[in-house]
Amino acid sequence: MKRRKFIASSVTAAAGTIIMPAIVPSSVIGKNPPSDNINIGWIGCGRQGRGDVREVMGFDVARVIAVSDVDSKRMTLGKEYIDGFYAKKTGNTNYVNSKTFSDYKEMLLDKSIDAVLITTPDHWHSQPAMEAALAGKDIYLEKPTSLTITEGRLLSDLVRRKKIILQVGTQQRSSFQWRLAAELVRNGRIGKLHTVKIGLPGDPSGPEAPEMPVPKNLNYDMWLGSTPEVYYTEIRVHPQVGFDRPGWLRCEQFGAGMITGWGQHHFDSAAWGMDTELTGPVSIQAVAQFPKSGLWDVHGDFMSVAEYKNGITQLTSGSYTNGVRYEGTEGWIFVSRGSYRATASDPITQAQESKALDASDPKILSSVIGPNEIHLYESTSQPGNWLDCIKSRKEPISPVEIGHRACTVCLVTHIAMKLGRKLNWDPDKERFINDDEANSMLSRPQRAPYGTNYVKIS
């Protein structure tokens, strides 16, 4: 799927056109013999996961050998996707006969599996990641890292204590233009950074949707997981035919909308340039429009203002061009995904996505970062970096704590949207200051037996 490639075709700078690097070929980390493969299980065989798993399979060191999904139809399609890929790649139709698990917990008991790729809906991110860490599996986790700040903290602490290699799927870190922009900002090429403007769209409202019979192939109770029991209707879940954008993305019960969808990407990238990756804002305020009717109830247009201890103000709104604009005392740098578009249903216009990298002065972009200046972690493939770090046991480019901190910015912004007033935040204690109502939203009730509350941490 195009969404996970994440690399714009070119960057126009003073020195001319810089060709963006493609995903690293398998030869980069394919030096290991077949007996030294990393055996991987894939949890959640939907739209997002098909793109992620294809990138993972592009590396010779990776061998995806198992799939799991609560929808047996999607699980079967996932198995066919895996087995077909390897048959075409190797010319051997029996190279992989991937195992299937209707319950991912059974997959985690399989000692032959070294790592898991978790590409489930947002409300099913933290729990399987925690359980995978307890089972000793390394993890590639789609963002958002968590649905609440409380479960995100639990996940980060557990993963680090168990010394698990967890890579968050914030692929912008593995795209050339995002790293270059952050490096230029960190090295003072625009003077003292004071303002960051993030362009992030909202979602449209949707129609009313009548109750429908639950498909026999779907374990709907498990799909709902820790969230409240509600009637089944197809556009609340995922399409039964094809892999179009699923409806759950626009239901607050299962996420928070674009603020966590694309938000974790952009907040993570902004923090890279702001040097705030391991902290967060000290205050946040936001206004947002929410649908008054219809099944989809996540935020639409919004505006938020976050203030940081280092004096930087971060503004986020759909009225800005999609991307991140750093503004300093001596100029500005703008970075985006370029002409890339996730799907035809994305609530943005192609015209807004014309440049991957721009600056107030073209000379800024051709500036050379000297050997004694700040050089940021370099990766050209998010899954490739993950696989490499599984071998080396070094920290990946998007580790769990940095992912949790970026996700926290999304979640405190969402809480501010709901409350409609300025909130003071303590990024060290991860609590709102003197605000019981806001602090009550740091977690959500969990429907037994699902949820991180029911994970037995050892």
C-alpha positions as a Markdown table, in Angstrom:
| # | Residue | x | y | z |
|---|---|---|---|---|
| 1 | Met | 0.0 | 0.0 | 0.0 |
| 2 | Lys | 1.3 | 3.4 | -0.9 |
| 3 | Arg | 0.6 | 4.9 | 2.5 |
| 4 | Arg | 3.6 | 3.2 | 4.1 |
| 5 | Lys | 6.2 | 4.1 | 1.6 |
| 6 | Phe | 6.1 | 7.6 | 2.8 |
| 7 | Ile | 8.9 | 8.9 | 0.7 |
| 8 | Ala | 8.3 | 11.9 | -1.6 |
| 9 | Ser | 9.7 | 11.7 | -5.1 |
| 10 | Ser | 11.9 | 14.7 | -4.9 |
| 11 | Val | 13.0 | 17.8 | -3.0 |
| 12 | Thr | 13.6 | 21.0 | -4.8 |
| 13 | Ala | 16.4 | 23.0 | -3.3 |
| 14 | Ala | 18.9 | 25.6 | -4.4 |
| 15 | Ala | 21.3 | 23.0 | -5.5 |
| 16 | Gly | 18.7 | 21.5 | -7.8 |
| 17 | Thr | 16.6 | 18.4 | -7.4 |
| 18 | Ile | 17.5 | 15.9 | -4.8 |
| 19 | Ile | 16.2 | 12.4 | -5.5 |
| 20 | Met | 14.5 | 10.9 | -2.5 |
| 21 | Pro | 15.8 | 7.4 | -1.5 |
| 22 | Ala | 13.5 | 4.5 | -2.1 |
| 23 | Ile | 12.8 | 1.8 | 0.5 |
| 24 | Val | 16.1 | 0.0 | 1.3 |
| 25 | Pro | 16.5 | -3.2 | -0.8 |
| 26 | Ser | 16.6 | -6.5 | 1.0 |
| 27 | Ser | 20.3 | -6.8 | 0.3 |
| 28 | Val | 21.0 | -4.2 | 3.0 |
| 29 | Ile | 20.1 | -6.5 | 5.8 |
| 30 | Gly | 19.8 | -9.7 | 3.8 |
| 31 | Lys | 23.4 | -10.7 | 4.6 |
| 32 | Asn | 22.2 | -13.3 | 7.1 |
| 33 | Pro | 21.9 | -16.9 | 6.0 |
| 34 | Pro | 18.4 | -18.4 | 5.7 |
| 35 | Ser | 18.9 | -20.2 | 9.0 |
| 36 | Asp | 19.2 | -16.8 | 10.7 |
| 37 | Asn | 15.8 | -15.5 | 9.6 |
| 38 | Ile | 13.6 | -13.4 | 11.9 |
| 39 | Asn | 10.3 | -15.3 | 12.1 |
| 40 | Ile | 7.4 | -12.9 | 12.3 |
| 41 | Gly | 3.7 | -13.2 | 13.1 |
| 42 | Trp | 1.2 | -10.6 | 11.7 |
| 43 | Ile | -1.7 | -9.5 | 13.9 |
| 44 | Gly | -4.5 | -7.6 | 12.2 |
| 45 | Cys | -4.7 | -8.4 | 8.5 |
| 46 | Gly | -6.5 | -5.2 | 7.3 |
| 47 | Arg | -5.9 | -2.2 | 5.1 |
| 48 | Gln | -3.0 | -0.7 | 6.9 |
| 49 | Gly | -1.3 | -4.0 | 7.7 |
| 50 | Arg | -1.2 | -5.2 | 4.1 |
| 51 | Gly | 1.1 | -2.4 | 3.2 |
| 52 | Asp | 3.3 | -2.8 | 6.3 |
| 53 | Val | 3.7 | -6.5 | 6.0 |
| 54 | Arg | 4.6 | -6.2 | 2.3 |
| 55 | Glu | 7.5 | -3.8 | 3.2 |
| 56 | Val | 8.6 | -6.2 | 6.0 |
| 57 | Met | 8.6 | -9.2 | 3.5 |
| 58 | Gly | 10.8 | -7.2 | 1.2 |
| 59 | Phe | 13.8 | -7.9 | 3.4 |
| 60 | Asp | 15.4 | -11.3 | 3.1 |
| 61 | Val | 16.1 | -11.5 | 6.8 |
| 62 | Ala | 12.3 | -11.4 | 7.5 |
| 63 | Arg | 10.1 | -14.4 | 7.2 |
| 64 | Val | 6.4 | -13.9 | 8.0 |
| 65 | Ile | 5.1 | -17.3 | 9.1 |
| 66 | Ala | 1.8 | -16.7 | 10.8 |
| 67 | Val | -1.3 | -14.5 | 10.6 |
| 68 | Ser | -4.0 | -13.6 | 13.1 |
| 69 | Asp | -7.3 | -11.8 | 12.8 |
| 70 | Val | -10.7 | -11.8 | 14.5 |
| 71 | Asp | -12.3 | -11.8 | 11.0 |
| 72 | Ser | -11.7 | -15.3 | 9.5 |
| 73 | Lys | -12.2 | -14.0 | 6.0 |
| 74 | Arg | -9.5 | -11.4 | 6.4 |
| 75 | Met | -7.2 | -14.0 | 8.1 |
| 76 | Thr | -7.6 | -16.3 | 5.1 |
| 77 | Leu | -6.9 | -13.4 | 2.8 |
| 78 | Gly | -3.8 | -12.5 | 4.9 |
| 79 | Lys | -2.5 | -16.1 | 4.7 |
| 80 | Glu | -3.0 | -16.0 | 0.9 |
| 81 | Tyr | -1.2 | -12.7 | 0.7 |
| 82 | Ile | 1.8 | -14.0 | 2.6 |
| 83 | Asp | 2.0 | -17.4 | 1.0 |
| 84 | Gly | 1.5 | -15.8 | -2.5 |
| 85 | Phe | 4.2 | -13.2 | -2.0 |
| 86 | Tyr | 6.8 | -15.8 | -1.0 |
| 87 | Ala | 5.8 | -18.2 | -3.7 |
| 88 | Lys | 6.3 | -15.4 | -6.3 |
| 89 | Lys | 9.6 | -14.2 | -4.7 |
| 90 | Thr | 11.2 | -17.7 | -4.3 |
| 91 | Gly | 9.5 | -19.7 | -7.1 |
| 92 | Asn | 8.7 | -22.2 | -4.4 |
| 93 | Thr | 4.9 | -22.6 | -3.7 |
| 94 | Asn | 5.8 | -24.4 | -0.4 |
| 95 | Tyr | 8.3 | -21.8 | 0.9 |
| 96 | Val | 5.9 | -20.6 | 3.5 |
| 97 | Asn | 2.6 | -22.3 | 4.6 |
| 98 | Ser | 1.7 | -19.6 | 7.1 |
| 99 | Lys | -0.1 | -20.6 | 10.3 |
| 100 | Thr | -3.4 | -19.0 | 11.2 |
| 101 | Phe | -4.6 | -18.0 | 14.6 |
| 102 | Ser | -8.1 | -16.6 | 15.4 |
| 103 | Asp | -6.7 | -15.5 | 18.7 |
| 104 | Tyr | -3.4 | -13.7 | 18.7 |
| 105 | Lys | -2.7 | -14.9 | 22.2 |
| 106 | Glu | -2.2 | -18.4 | 20.8 |
| 107 | Met | 0.2 | -17.0 | 18.3 |
| 108 | Leu | 2.3 | -15.4 | 21.1 |
| 109 | Leu | 2.7 | -18.9 | 22.6 |
| 110 | Asp | 4.4 | -20.1 | 19.5 |
| 111 | Lys | 8.1 | -20.4 | 20.3 |
| 112 | Ser | 9.1 | -20.4 | 16.6 |
| 113 | Ile | 7.9 | -16.7 | 16.3 |
| 114 | Asp | 10.5 | -14.1 | 17.2 |
| 115 | Ala | 8.6 | -10.9 | 16.5 |
| 116 | Val | 5.1 | -9.6 | 15.7 |
| 117 | Leu | 3.7 | -6.9 | 13.5 |
| 118 | Ile | 0.7 | -5.3 | 15.1 |
| 119 | Thr | -1.6 | -3.5 | 12.6 |
| 120 | Thr | -4.9 | -3.8 | 14.5 |
| 121 | Pro | -7.5 | -1.0 | 15.0 |
| 122 | Asp | -6.3 | 1.7 | 17.4 |
| 123 | His | -8.2 | 0.3 | 20.5 |
| 124 | Trp | -6.3 | -2.9 | 20.0 |
| 125 | His | -2.7 | -1.6 | 20.0 |
| 126 | Ser | -1.5 | -1.5 | 23.6 |
| 127 | Gln | -2.9 | -4.7 | 24.9 |
| 128 | Pro | -1.4 | -7.1 | 22.3 |
| 129 | Ala | 1.9 | -5.1 | 22.4 |
| 130 | Met | 2.1 | -5.6 | 26.1 |
| 131 | Glu | 1.3 | -9.3 | 25.9 |
| 132 | Ala | 3.9 | -9.7 | 23.1 |
| 133 | Ala | 6.5 | -8.0 | 25.3 |
| 134 | Leu | 5.7 | -10.4 | 28.1 |
| 135 | Ala | 6.1 | -13.3 | 25.6 |
| 136 | Gly | 9.5 | -12.0 | 24.7 |
| 137 | Lys | 8.6 | -11.0 | 21.1 |
| 138 | Asp | 10.0 | -7.9 | 19.4 |
| 139 | Ile | 7.3 | -5.6 | 18.1 |
| 140 | Tyr | 6.5 | -3.4 | 15.1 |
| 141 | Leu | 3.5 | -1.4 | 16.3 |
| 142 | Glu | 1.3 | 0.8 | 14.2 |
| 143 | Lys | 0.5 | 4.2 | 15.6 |
| 144 | Pro | -1.2 | 5.6 | 17.7 |
| 145 | Thr | 0.9 | 3.9 | 20.3 |
| 146 | Ser | -2.1 | 3.8 | 22.7 |
| 147 | Leu | -5.7 | 4.9 | 23.1 |
| 148 | Thr | -5.0 | 6.5 | 26.5 |
| 149 | Ile | -2.1 | 8.1 | 28.2 |
| 150 | Thr | -2.3 | 5.6 | 31.1 |
| 151 | Glu | -2.0 | 2.5 | 28.9 |
| 152 | Gly | 0.7 | 4.2 | 26.9 |
| 153 | Arg | 2.8 | 4.6 | 30.0 |
| 154 | Leu | 2.2 | 1.0 | 31.0 |
| 155 | Leu | 3.3 | -0.1 | 27.6 |
| 156 | Ser | 6.5 | 2.0 | 27.5 |
| 157 | Asp | 7.6 | 1.0 | 30.9 |
| 158 | Leu | 7.0 | -2.7 | 30.3 |
| 159 | Val | 8.7 | -2.8 | 26.9 |
| 160 | Arg | 11.8 | -1.1 | 28.2 |
| 161 | Arg | 11.9 | -3.3 | 31.3 |
| 162 | Lys | 11.7 | -6.4 | 29.2 |
| 163 | Lys | 14.4 | -5.0 | 26.7 |
| 164 | Ile | 12.1 | -5.6 | 23.8 |
| 165 | Ile | 12.8 | -3.9 | 20.4 |
| 166 | Leu | 9.6 | -2.0 | 19.6 |
| 167 | Gln | 9.4 | 0.1 | 16.5 |
| 168 | Val | 6.5 | 2.5 | 16.3 |
| 169 | Gly | 5.2 | 3.0 | 12.7 |
| 170 | Thr | 5.9 | 6.7 | 12.5 |
| 171 | Gln | 7.6 | 6.3 | 9.1 |
| 172 | Gln | 8.3 | 10.0 | 8.5 |
| 173 | Arg | 11.4 | 9.5 | 10.6 |
| 174 | Ser | 12.7 | 7.2 | 7.8 |
| 175 | Ser | 12.1 | 9.8 | 5.1 |
| 176 | Phe | 14.9 | 12.0 | 4.0 |
| 177 | Gln | 13.2 | 15.4 | 4.0 |
| 178 | Trp | 11.8 | 15.0 | 7.6 |
| 179 | Arg | 15.2 | 14.2 | 9.0 |
| 180 | Leu | 16.9 | 17.0 | 7.0 |
| 181 | Ala | 14.4 | 19.6 | 8.2 |
| 182 | Ala | 14.8 | 18.6 | 11.8 |
| 183 | Glu | 18.6 | 18.7 | 11.5 |
| 184 | Leu | 18.6 | 22.1 | 9.9 |
| 185 | Val | 16.4 | 23.4 | 12.7 |
| 186 | Arg | 18.3 | 21.8 | 15.5 |
| 187 | Asn | 21.5 | 23.3 | 14.0 |
| 188 | Gly | 20.2 | 26.9 | 14.0 |
| 189 | Arg | 19.8 | 27.4 | 10.3 |
| 190 | Ile | 16.6 | 29.4 | 10.9 |
| 191 | Gly | 17.9 | 31.1 | 14.1 |
| 192 | Lys | 16.1 | 30.5 | 17.4 |
| 193 | Leu | 13.0 | 28.4 | 16.9 |
| 194 | His | 9.9 | 30.0 | 18.4 |
| 195 | Thr | 6.8 | 28.7 | 16.5 |
| 196 | Val | 5.8 | 25.4 | 14.9 |
| 197 | Lys | 2.7 | 25.3 | 12.7 |
| 198 | Ile | 1.3 | 21.9 | 11.9 |
| 199 | Gly | -1.3 | 21.3 | 9.2 |
| 200 | Leu | -3.6 | 18.5 | 10.1 |
| 201 | Pro | -7.1 | 18.0 | 8.7 |
| 202 | Gly | -10.2 | 16.8 | 10.5 |
| 203 | Asp | -12.7 | 14.2 | 9.4 |
| 204 | Pro | -16.2 | 14.7 | 7.9 |
| 205 | Ser | -19.3 | 13.6 | 9.6 |
| 206 | Gly | -21.1 | 10.5 | 8.4 |
| 207 | Pro | -24.6 | 9.0 | 7.9 |
| 208 | Glu | -26.8 | 7.2 | 10.3 |
| 209 | Ala | -26.3 | 3.5 | 10.1 |
| 210 | Pro | -28.9 | 0.8 | 11.0 |
| 211 | Glu | -28.0 | -2.3 | 12.9 |
| 212 | Met | -27.0 | -5.3 | 10.8 |
| 213 | Pro | -26.5 | -9.0 | 11.5 |
| 214 | Val | -22.9 | -9.8 | 12.6 |
| 215 | Pro | -21.1 | -11.7 | 9.8 |
| 216 | Lys | -20.4 | -15.3 | 10.7 |
| 217 | Asn | -16.8 | -14.8 | 9.9 |
| 218 | Leu | -16.3 | -12.0 | 12.5 |
| 219 | Asn | -15.8 | -12.4 | 16.2 |
| 220 | Tyr | -17.4 | -9.0 | 16.9 |
| 221 | Asp | -17.2 | -9.3 | 20.7 |
| 222 | Met | -13.4 | -9.6 | 20.5 |
| 223 | Trp | -13.2 | -6.9 | 17.8 |
| 224 | Leu | -14.9 | -4.5 | 20.2 |
| 225 | Gly | -12.4 | -5.5 | 22.8 |
| 226 | Ser | -12.2 | -3.2 | 25.8 |
| 227 | Thr | -14.7 | -0.7 | 24.4 |
| 228 | Pro | -18.4 | -0.6 | 25.2 |
| 229 | Glu | -20.8 | -3.1 | 23.6 |
| 230 | Val | -22.6 | -1.5 | 20.6 |
| 231 | Tyr | -24.6 | -2.9 | 17.8 |
| 232 | Tyr | -22.9 | -4.0 | 14.6 |
| 233 | Thr | -23.1 | -2.1 | 11.4 |
| 234 | Glu | -20.6 | -2.5 | 8.6 |
| 235 | Ile | -19.4 | 1.1 | 8.3 |
| 236 | Arg | -18.6 | 1.1 | 12.1 |
| 237 | Val | -16.1 | -1.7 | 11.5 |
| 238 | His | -14.4 | -2.5 | 8.2 |
| 239 | Pro | -15.7 | -3.4 | 4.7 |
| 240 | Gln | -16.6 | -7.1 | 4.2 |
| 241 | Val | -15.4 | -6.8 | 0.6 |
| 242 | Gly | -12.2 | -5.1 | -0.2 |
| 243 | Phe | -9.8 | -2.9 | 1.9 |
| 244 | Asp | -11.2 | 0.6 | 1.7 |
| 245 | Arg | -10.8 | 3.0 | 4.6 |
| 246 | Pro | -12.6 | 1.4 | 7.6 |
| 247 | Gly | -15.3 | 3.3 | 9.5 |
| 248 | Trp | -13.9 | 2.7 | 12.9 |
| 249 | Leu | -11.3 | 5.4 | 12.2 |
| 250 | Arg | -14.1 | 8.0 | 12.5 |
| 251 | Cys | -15.6 | 6.6 | 15.7 |
| 252 | Glu | -14.3 | 8.0 | 19.1 |
| 253 | Gln | -15.0 | 4.7 | 20.7 |
| 254 | Phe | -12.1 | 3.2 | 18.8 |
| 255 | Gly | -9.7 | 6.1 | 18.5 |
| 256 | Ala | -9.7 | 9.9 | 18.4 |
| 257 | Gly | -9.8 | 10.7 | 14.7 |
| 258 | Met | -7.1 | 12.5 | 12.7 |
| 259 | Ile | -5.5 | 13.9 | 15.9 |
| 260 | Thr | -4.2 | 10.5 | 16.6 |
| 261 | Gly | -4.3 | 9.2 | 13.0 |
| 262 | Trp | -1.9 | 11.6 | 11.2 |
| 263 | Gly | -1.3 | 13.5 | 14.4 |
| 264 | Gln | 1.2 | 11.2 | 15.9 |
| 265 | His | 3.2 | 11.3 | 12.7 |
| 266 | His | 3.3 | 15.1 | 12.6 |
| 267 | Phe | 3.8 | 15.7 | 16.4 |
| 268 | Asp | 6.6 | 13.1 | 16.4 |
| 269 | Ser | 8.3 | 14.9 | 13.5 |
| 270 | Ala | 7.8 | 18.3 | 15.1 |
| 271 | Ala | 9.3 | 17.1 | 18.3 |
| 272 | Trp | 12.4 | 15.9 | 16.4 |
| 273 | Gly | 13.1 | 19.4 | 15.3 |
| 274 | Met | 12.0 | 21.0 | 18.5 |
| 275 | Asp | 14.2 | 18.7 | 20.6 |
| 276 | Thr | 11.2 | 17.8 | 22.8 |
| 277 | Glu | 11.0 | 14.1 | 22.0 |
| 278 | Leu | 11.1 | 13.0 | 25.6 |
| 279 | Thr | 8.9 | 15.6 | 27.1 |
| 280 | Gly | 5.7 | 17.4 | 26.2 |
| 281 | Pro | 3.9 | 20.7 | 26.4 |
| 282 | Val | 3.3 | 22.5 | 29.6 |
| 283 | Ser | -0.1 | 23.9 | 28.5 |
| 284 | Ile | -2.6 | 23.0 | 25.8 |
| 285 | Gln | -5.9 | 24.6 | 24.6 |
| 286 | Ala | -8.1 | 23.7 | 21.7 |
| 287 | Val | -11.4 | 24.3 | 20.0 |
| 288 | Ala | -13.0 | 21.8 | 17.6 |
| 289 | Gln | -16.1 | 21.0 | 15.7 |
| 290 | Phe | -17.8 | 17.6 | 16.4 |
| 291 | Pro | -20.7 | 16.1 | 14.4 |
| 292 | Lys | -24.1 | 16.5 | 16.0 |
| 293 | Ser | -25.6 | 13.4 | 14.3 |
| 294 | Gly | -24.5 | 10.3 | 12.4 |
| 295 | Leu | -22.4 | 7.3 | 13.3 |
| 296 | Trp | -19.0 | 9.0 | 12.9 |
| 297 | Asp | -18.3 | 11.3 | 15.8 |
| 298 | Val | -14.6 | 12.2 | 15.7 |
| 299 | His | -13.5 | 15.8 | 15.5 |
| 300 | Gly | -13.7 | 17.9 | 12.3 |
| 301 | Asp | -12.1 | 21.3 | 11.9 |
| 302 | Phe | -10.0 | 22.3 | 14.9 |
| 303 | Met | -7.3 | 24.6 | 16.2 |
| 304 | Ser | -4.9 | 23.9 | 19.1 |
| 305 | Val | -2.2 | 25.8 | 20.8 |
| 306 | Ala | 0.5 | 24.0 | 22.8 |
| 307 | Glu | 3.2 | 25.8 | 24.8 |
| 308 | Tyr | 6.5 | 24.2 | 25.7 |
| 309 | Lys | 8.9 | 24.9 | 28.6 |
| 310 | Asn | 11.7 | 25.9 | 26.1 |
| 311 | Gly | 9.5 | 28.8 | 24.9 |
| 312 | Ile | 8.2 | 27.2 | 21.6 |
| 313 | Thr | 4.6 | 27.5 | 20.7 |
| 314 | Gln | 3.1 | 24.8 | 18.6 |
| 315 | Leu | -0.1 | 25.6 | 16.6 |
| 316 | Thr | -2.1 | 22.8 | 14.9 |
| 317 | Ser | -5.0 | 23.3 | 12.5 |
| 318 | Gly | -6.5 | 22.0 | 9.3 |
| 319 | Ser | -6.3 | 25.6 | 8.0 |
| 320 | Tyr | -2.5 | 25.2 | 7.6 |
| 321 | Thr | -1.0 | 23.2 | 4.7 |
| 322 | Asn | -0.6 | 19.6 | 5.7 |
| 323 | Gly | 2.9 | 19.2 | 7.1 |
| 324 | Val | 5.2 | 21.0 | 9.6 |
| 325 | Arg | 6.4 | 24.5 | 9.4 |
| 326 | Tyr | 9.3 | 25.6 | 11.7 |
| 327 | Glu | 9.6 | 29.3 | 12.2 |
| 328 | Gly | 12.7 | 30.9 | 13.7 |
| 329 | Thr | 14.2 | 34.4 | 14.2 |
| 330 | Glu | 16.0 | 34.1 | 10.9 |
| 331 | Gly | 13.6 | 32.2 | 8.6 |
| 332 | Trp | 11.4 | 29.2 | 8.2 |
| 333 | Ile | 11.4 | 25.6 | 6.9 |
| 334 | Phe | 8.4 | 23.7 | 5.8 |
| 335 | Val | 8.3 | 19.9 | 5.4 |
| 336 | Ser | 5.6 | 17.6 | 4.2 |
| 337 | Arg | 5.0 | 14.3 | 2.5 |
| 338 | Gly | 5.1 | 16.0 | -0.9 |
| 339 | Ser | 2.8 | 14.8 | -3.6 |
| 340 | Tyr | 2.0 | 11.7 | -1.6 |
| 341 | Arg | -1.7 | 11.0 | -0.9 |
| 342 | Ala | -2.8 | 8.1 | 1.4 |
| 343 | Thr | -6.1 | 7.3 | -0.2 |
| 344 | Ala | -8.7 | 9.0 | -2.4 |
| 345 | Ser | -10.8 | 9.5 | 0.7 |
| 346 | Asp | -8.2 | 11.6 | 2.5 |
| 347 | Pro | -9.8 | 14.9 | 3.6 |
| 348 | Ile | -7.2 | 17.1 | 1.9 |
| 349 | Thr | -6.7 | 18.4 | -1.6 |
| 350 | Gln | -3.8 | 17.3 | -3.8 |
| 351 | Ala | -3.0 | 21.0 | -4.5 |
| 352 | Gln | -2.1 | 21.4 | -0.8 |
| 353 | Glu | 0.5 | 18.7 | -1.0 |
| 354 | Ser | 2.9 | 20.1 | -3.6 |
| 355 | Lys | 6.3 | 20.5 | -1.9 |
| 356 | Ala | 8.2 | 18.0 | 0.3 |
| 357 | Leu | 10.6 | 20.6 | 1.5 |
| 358 | Asp | 10.7 | 24.4 | 1.3 |
| 359 | Ala | 12.3 | 27.3 | 3.1 |
| 360 | Ser | 12.3 | 31.1 | 3.4 |
| 361 | Asp | 15.7 | 31.1 | 1.7 |
| 362 | Pro | 16.7 | 28.2 | -0.7 |
| 363 | Lys | 20.2 | 28.4 | 0.6 |
| 364 | Ile | 19.0 | 27.0 | 3.9 |
| 365 | Leu | 18.1 | 23.7 | 2.3 |
| 366 | Ser | 21.5 | 23.3 | 0.7 |
| 367 | Ser | 23.4 | 24.1 | 3.9 |
| 368 | Val | 25.8 | 21.3 | 4.9 |
| 369 | Ile | 25.6 | 19.9 | 8.4 |
| 370 | Gly | 29.2 | 19.9 | 9.6 |
| 371 | Pro | 30.9 | 16.9 | 11.4 |
| 372 | Asn | 30.8 | 18.7 | 14.8 |
| 373 | Glu | 27.1 | 19.7 | 14.5 |
| 374 | Ile | 24.0 | 17.7 | 15.5 |
| 375 | His | 23.4 | 14.6 | 13.3 |
| 376 | Leu | 20.1 | 12.9 | 13.9 |
| 377 | Tyr | 19.4 | 9.1 | 13.7 |
| 378 | Glu | 19.4 | 8.1 | 10.0 |
| 379 | Ser | 17.1 | 5.5 | 8.6 |
| 380 | Thr | 15.7 | 5.0 | 5.1 |
| 381 | Ser | 13.2 | 2.3 | 6.0 |
| 382 | Gln | 11.1 | 2.0 | 9.1 |
| 383 | Pro | 10.7 | -1.8 | 8.9 |
| 384 | Gly | 14.3 | -2.3 | 7.7 |
| 385 | Asn | 15.6 | -0.4 | 10.7 |
| 386 | Trp | 13.4 | -2.5 | 13.0 |
| 387 | Leu | 14.8 | -5.7 | 11.6 |
| 388 | Asp | 18.3 | -4.4 | 11.8 |
| 389 | Cys | 17.8 | -3.5 | 15.5 |
| 390 | Ile | 16.3 | -6.9 | 16.3 |
| 391 | Lys | 19.7 | -8.3 | 15.2 |
| 392 | Ser | 21.9 | -5.7 | 16.8 |
| 393 | Arg | 19.7 | -5.0 | 19.9 |
| 394 | Lys | 20.3 | -1.3 | 19.4 |
| 395 | Glu | 17.4 | 1.2 | 19.9 |
| 396 | Pro | 15.3 | 1.7 | 16.8 |
| 397 | Ile | 14.6 | 5.1 | 15.2 |
| 398 | Ser | 11.1 | 5.2 | 16.7 |
| 399 | Pro | 11.4 | 3.6 | 20.1 |
| 400 | Val | 8.4 | 3.1 | 22.4 |
| 401 | Glu | 9.1 | 6.0 | 24.8 |
| 402 | Ile | 9.4 | 8.6 | 22.0 |
| 403 | Gly | 6.3 | 7.1 | 20.4 |
| 404 | His | 4.4 | 7.4 | 23.7 |
| 405 | Arg | 5.4 | 11.0 | 24.1 |
| 406 | Ala | 4.2 | 11.9 | 20.6 |
| 407 | Cys | 1.0 | 10.0 | 21.2 |
| 408 | Thr | 0.5 | 11.9 | 24.5 |
| 409 | Val | 0.5 | 15.2 | 22.6 |
| 410 | Cys | -2.3 | 13.8 | 20.4 |
| 411 | Leu | -4.3 | 12.7 | 23.4 |
| 412 | Val | -3.9 | 15.8 | 25.6 |
| 413 | Thr | -4.9 | 17.8 | 22.5 |
| 414 | His | -8.0 | 15.6 | 22.2 |
| 415 | Ile | -8.9 | 16.1 | 25.8 |
| 416 | Ala | -8.5 | 19.9 | 25.4 |
| 417 | Met | -10.9 | 19.7 | 22.4 |
| 418 | Lys | -13.5 | 17.9 | 24.5 |
| 419 | Leu | -13.2 | 20.3 | 27.5 |
| 420 | Gly | -12.8 | 23.5 | 25.4 |
| 421 | Arg | -10.5 | 25.3 | 27.9 |
| 422 | Lys | -6.8 | 25.8 | 28.6 |
| 423 | Leu | -5.2 | 22.9 | 30.4 |
| 424 | Asn | -1.9 | 23.0 | 32.3 |
| 425 | Trp | 0.1 | 19.8 | 31.8 |
| 426 | Asp | 3.0 | 18.3 | 33.8 |
| 427 | Pro | 5.0 | 16.3 | 31.2 |
| 428 | Asp | 7.1 | 14.7 | 33.9 |
| 429 | Lys | 4.3 | 13.4 | 36.1 |
| 430 | Glu | 2.0 | 13.0 | 33.1 |
| 431 | Arg | -0.9 | 14.7 | 34.9 |
| 432 | Phe | -2.9 | 17.8 | 34.4 |
| 433 | Ile | -2.3 | 20.4 | 37.1 |
| 434 | Asn | -5.2 | 20.9 | 39.6 |
| 435 | Asp | -7.8 | 19.6 | 37.1 |
| 436 | Asp | -9.6 | 16.4 | 38.3 |
| 437 | Glu | -12.0 | 16.5 | 35.3 |
| 438 | Ala | -9.1 | 16.4 | 32.8 |
| 439 | Asn | -7.2 | 13.8 | 34.8 |
| 440 | Ser | -10.3 | 11.6 | 34.7 |
| 441 | Met | -9.8 | 11.4 | 30.9 |
| 442 | Leu | -6.3 | 10.0 | 31.1 |
| 443 | Ser | -7.8 | 6.5 | 31.0 |
| 444 | Arg | -11.0 | 4.9 | 29.8 |
| 445 | Pro | -13.3 | 2.3 | 31.4 |
| 446 | Gln | -12.4 | -1.2 | 30.0 |
| 447 | Arg | -14.9 | -3.9 | 29.3 |
| 448 | Ala | -13.7 | -7.2 | 30.8 |
| 449 | Pro | -12.0 | -9.4 | 29.9 |
| 450 | Tyr | -10.3 | -7.1 | 27.4 |
| 451 | Gly | -7.9 | -4.3 | 28.0 |
| 452 | Thr | -4.6 | -3.5 | 29.5 |
| 453 | Asn | -6.1 | -3.6 | 33.0 |
| 454 | Tyr | -6.5 | -7.3 | 32.6 |
| 455 | Val | -2.9 | -8.0 | 31.4 |
| 456 | Lys | -1.0 | -9.9 | 34.1 |
| 457 | Ile | 2.3 | -8.0 | 34.2 |
| 458 | Ser | 5.2 | -10.1 | 35.5 |
